[in-house]
């Protein structure tokens, strides 16, 4: 009875639906200079951006496929379409968005979230933004939130973008950073002026609808000295029987004594290769918070990186990864402490079931300049059956003398005593196990805005269906 109720509460069609591609423009499969030039020409980009794209393409072909994580042999770039344009231009009026695209985002709850309390919303469909809007309250404070391509054509912001674009994430970082540099499309540009505190979050949502395609959005956020921002990112896609690819990039610049929280719920379909790159740099006294939930994709490589470059800067990372059947998710974070009196606190949870593989991989570098700094890393993994796997692979490179460094990790299963306690009080086995997993994930969900916490709990319910008899 409880299981039936859960199925009623959580509708799988919320994410796993497909819209027709009639009228869409798709470039050829594969990766060639001609395709890169075509993408740039369609966007009427300045010459420096085309040069960056072509240079990135050369770097891509020169770099090896990463070999430190799960196999990505099933990803064949010769059969990936790198650009798909829906039959609409970007709108700032929701009623002007085509009905089929509007229906997609209505079903995902984006307009409701905007009306509720968000300061601005951007919605990307395949390779292009289809909707972008910012509330008057934020724009009157001087906050800029627009599509990055739109800002690139604005003489006020083009020099700032040129100064920062792919400077934190450079094309030679790794093969898929180079791929992103060559074929990036869509994404957001955010600029928060000095001393401005944005009272409500900004949000971007990415939907990949096209079969056998890639999405390569670029998010660039600049938070000036003393400013404060919360940015939320959500993403989803329907499931196909061929590989899809997500290789976006996020670059965050946090000024002196500024604060930025970046929250993400990634719910890609289980045919997706999620090879995303995110990086932040903090000036003196600045702080960055990452809140990350990874539920989807067939294979995931996701390690948000923070560079604490200014004295007294700090980073907090709170994350959860749920790997179900057919999933191999390699997630974690990187932190470089490169100034005195810096600090970082990492708290992650990993869950695996149904033969899923979940790996926590972290890298912490404390340079010689980071005297009197503090590092704490905690990783807890929960395996829900004897077919699943969880691993922790922490790396710490400490080169300063006067620092406080701590690490703890645990891997376990749901205890029989917990299950017995709940079931002895009339709670069905599956519902009891779901309650325990939700409790395990609570440190992450409590850090999310309400609607995203609800979404995360719903995703856990979906993943936990069919677990009866498998735990213990």
N, C-alpha and C positions, 0 to 999 in steps of 0.2 A: 504493500500500500504506500509506504514511504517513497519507494523508488518511482512509482507511478506519479506521485505528487511532484517529485523533482523534475520529471520529464515535462510535466505541465508548466512548471515554473520557468524552466530554461528552454527556450525555443532554439534549436540548432539552426534554423533558417535565418536567424538574426545575422549570421556572418556568411553562411555557406550558400549564397545565392548568386546567380550569374545573370548579367544583363547582356542583351544583344550588342554586337560590335558593328551593326549596320551603320554605315556612314563614317566609320573611324578611319583614320589614316595610319597605316603601319609601314614603317621603313622595312627594308630587306633584313632577313636574319643575318647574323654575323657581325663582324667588327672590322671595318675597313676605313681608310682615310676618307673615302667618298661619303660614307655614312656620317662620319664625324663632321665633315664639311657641310653636309646637308642639314644636320641638326643646328649647327651654328648659323647657317644662312636663314633657316626658318625663323630664328630668333633675332635676326638682324643685330648680331653681337659686335662689339668693338673688336678691332684686330688683335688686341692683347689676349682676349678670351679665346679666339680661334687658335692663336699661337700656343696657348696653354693646353688646349684640347689636343692638338696634334703632337705636342711634346709628350703629353701624358700617354697618348696612344703608343708612341715609340717605347716609352718606359714600360708600359704594360707588356708589350711583346718581349721585352728583354728580361723580365723578372720571372722567377720560378713560381709555381703554384705553392702556396703555404703548405708545410708538411707537419706543423706542430699539433694540429687538431684533427677532428674527424675527417674522413675521406670525403672529397667533393668530386669524385670521379663521375658521378651522375650528372654533373653540370657541364654541358657542352655549349660554349659560347657561339659556335657556328650555327646553333639552332635557337638562339635567344634573340628576340627582337628588342632593340635598345630604345626605340621611340615609338610610342603609340599615342596619337592625338585624338581625344574625343571630339565630336562635332559641335563644339561650342568654344567661345572665348571666355576669359575670366570675367566674372560678374561680381558686383558689390551689392546687388539686390537679389535676395534669395528667390523671389518670385520669378526672376528672369532666367534662372538655371533650368536647362531642359528637364522635362518631367522624369525621364528614366534615371538620370543622374541624381536629381533631387530626391527621388524615391529612395535611392540607395542610402543617402546620408540621413534622410528622415528615419529610415528603419534602424540606422545605427545610432540615432539619438543626437546628432550634431546640432540641428537647429534648436532643440529643446535646451541643450546645454548652453548655447549662446544666449538664449532668452533668459535663462536662469541667473547666471552670474558671471559669465566670461566677458573680459574686456575686449576680446577680438578673436576671430575664428578664420582659419584658412583651411580649405578643403581641396585636396589634390586627388584627381582621378586619372589613373595610369600615369602618363608622362607630363601632364599639365595641371596647373591650378585651375579650378573651375569656379571657385568662389573665395573671396577674401574681403573681410570687413573689420573695421575697428570702431569701437564706440567713441562718441564725441568726448566723453570724460577723459579717456586716455590720450586722444589726439590733442586735446587742449593742453595737456601737460607736456606736449612736445614729443610724445612717444610715436615712433614710426614702426608700423607693422604692415608689411606689404609682401607681395611676391618678390623673390630676389631678382627675377628677370625684369620686373617692373621697375625696381629700384636701380637696376643696372642702366636703365635708359633715362634716369633722372640725374641731371648734372649736379644736383646737391649731394647725391649719394654714390655716384659711380666712383669717385676717387677713394671714398672710404671702403667700398667693396674691393676695389683693386688692391688697396693696402692690406686687407685682411683675408681675401679669398684664397683658400688652400695654402695658407701660411702655417697654420697649426697642423693640418693634415696635408702633407706634401705628397705629390704623385709618387715619389720614390720610397714612401713608407712601406708599402707592400703592393702586391699585384692588383688588389681590388681597390685600393686607393687610386692607383693609376687609371684603372678602368673607370672609376667614378669621374676623375678629372677629364677623361675623354668624352664621356657621353652623358654627363649630369644634365638633369632637366627638372624644372620646377623647384619647389621649396620656398622657404620664407627668409625674410630679412627683418630683424628687430633691432631698433636702436632706442635705448633708454637714456635720456640726457642726465647729466650730473645732478645728483641729489633727488631725483624723482623716484617716488615709491609708487609702483603700480598696485592698486588695492585689490584688483581682481586678476585672475590668470589670463594669459593668452593661450590659445590652443591651435594646433595643427592636426589634421587627420588625413591619413594617406590610405587610399583604397586602390588596390591593384586588381582590375577586372579582367584584363586581357590574358588570354591563354598563351603560354610559352614566351612571356615577355619579362622584361626587367623594369624595375623602378629605381631611379637614381637621383632622388631629390637632395637638395643642399640647403641646410639651415645654418644661417649666420646670425649670431646674436652678440651685440655689443652693449654691455651694461657699464655706463660711465661711473666715475668715482661717486661713492655714497648713494648710489641708486639701488633699487630693489625690484626683483621680478620673479614671478613664478610662471614657467612655461610648461605646457602639457602637450604630449605627443601620443597619438593613438594610431594604430594601423591594423588592417585586416585584409583578407583576400579570400575568394572562393577556392575550393579545391579542384584541381585538374589532374589528369593522368600523365602530364608532362611537367618538366621542371620549370619553375619560375624563379626569378632572382631579385633580391633586394640588396642593393649596394649603395645606400645613401651615405651622407656625411653630415656631421654636426660639429660646428666650430663655435666655441663659447669664449668670449673675452670679458673678464670680470675685473672692473677697475678697482682702485684703492678704496678699501672699506665698503665695497659694494657686496651685494648678496644676490645669488641666483639659485633658484631651485628648478631642476629639470626632471619632470615626471614622465614616465613612459609605460604604457601597456602595449606590448607587442603580441598580436594574436594572428600572426600569419598562418595561412593554410599549410597542411603537412606535405605539400609538394614543393615548398619554398626553400631556397637556399638563402639564408639571411646572413649576409657578410657585411654588416654595417660598421661604420667607424665613427666614434664620437670622442671629442677632445675639448678640454677646457684649460685656460691659463688664468691664474689668479695673481693680481698685484698685491701690494702690501695691505694687510688687514682684511683682504677680501675672503669671501667664503662661497663655496659651491656645494650644493646638495644634489645628489643623484638618487632618484627613487625609480626603481626599474622592475617591471614584471615581464618575464619572457615565458610565453605559453605556446606560441606557434612555431612553425617552420619544421622542415624535415631535418635540416642541418643548420646549426647556428654557430657563428663566431661573433661574439659580442663582448667587448672589453672597454667600456668608457674609461678614458684616461684624464687625469687631472695633473696639471703642472703647477706646483705651489712655488711661484717665482718670487713672491714678495714676502718680506718679513711679517710674521704673524698671520699669514694666510692659512686657510683650513679647508678640508674636504671631508664630507660625509657621504658614504655610499650605502644605500639600503636596497637590497635586491632579492627577488625570488625567481627561481626557474622551475618549471614543471615540465618534465619530459615523459610523454606517454609512448604508446606503441609506435614504432617506426621513427622515433625522434632521437637524434643525437645532438644535444645542446651543450656547447662548450662556451661557458659564460664566466664573467668575473669582472675585474677592473684592474687598472694600472694607476699608480700614483708616483710622481716624482717630487720629493721634498728637496727644494733647492735654495732654501733661505732659512735663517735662524728662526726659532720659535714657531715653526709651522706644526700643524697637527692633522692627522687623518684618522677617521674611524670607519671601518668597513664591517658591515653586518649583513651576511647573506644566508638565504635558505634555499635548499635544493630538494626537489621531490621527484622521484622516478617511479614509474609503474608500467606494467604491461610489456616489459622488455625494453623500456626506454633507458637511455644513457644520459646522465647529467654529470657534467664536470665543472668544478669550480677551479678557475685558473686566475691567479693574481700575481702581480709584479709590483713590488714596492722598492723604490730606489731612494736611499737617504744619502745625499751627496755630502762632501766635506764641508759645504757651507751651511748645512742644516743643523748646527749645534742647538742644544736645548729643545729639540723637537720630540714629538710624541706620535707613536703609531700603534694602533690596535686593530687586529684583524680577527673576526669571528666567522666561522663557516659551519653551518649545521645542515646535514643531509638526512633525508628520510626516504627509505626504500619501502615500497608497499607490497612487494612480492619477491620471490626468489629468482625471477627472470631478469630483474632490473639491475642497474649498476649506478653507483655514485662514486666519484673520485674527487679528491682535492689535490691541487698541484700549486701550492704557494711558493713564491720566490721572493726572498728578501735580500737586498744588497745594501748593507749598512756601512758607510764610509766615514761617518762622523763619530766622535768619541762620546760626547755627552748627550745621549738620546735614550728615550724610553720606548722599547719595542716589545709588543706582545702579540702572540698568535694562538688561537685555539680552534680546533676542528673536531667535529663528531659526526659519525655515520651510524645510523641505527634504523630500527623498524618500529612500527606501532606496537606498544607493549600489550600483552595479553591482559594485564591487570586493568589497563584503561578501557579496553573493549568490554571486559567482563563487568566493570563498574557501570558503564553506560547501558549495556544490554540488559543487565539485571534490573534496570529501572524502566524497562519497556521500550527502549529505543532500538529500532531495527539495525542490523549489522552494517548495512551500507550507510545509513544515516549517521550511525555512530562514528564510522571511519571518516566520513566527510566532516563531521564536527571536529574531530581531532586534527585533521589536516588544515581546516580553517583556523583553528587555534594556533597551529604551528606557523601559519602564514600571517597571523595577525600583526606582527611588527611592521610588515610592509603595507598591508591594507590600511592600517590606521594613519599612515603617512600620505595617503592618496585623497584627493577630493572625493566627496561622497559618491558621485555617479561612477567614478572609476573604481572605487572600492567595491561597489555593488557589482560592476562588471567583472572584477577579479574573482569575487566570490562565486559568481555564476559560472565563470570558466572552470573553477575548481569543481563545482557540482557536475558540470559536463564531463570533465576528465574522470571523476570518481564513479560515474555510472558503470554498472557491471562489475564492481569490485567485490560483491558479496561472495564470501567463501574463499577469497584470494588472500585475505589478510590474517596473520596470526602465526 
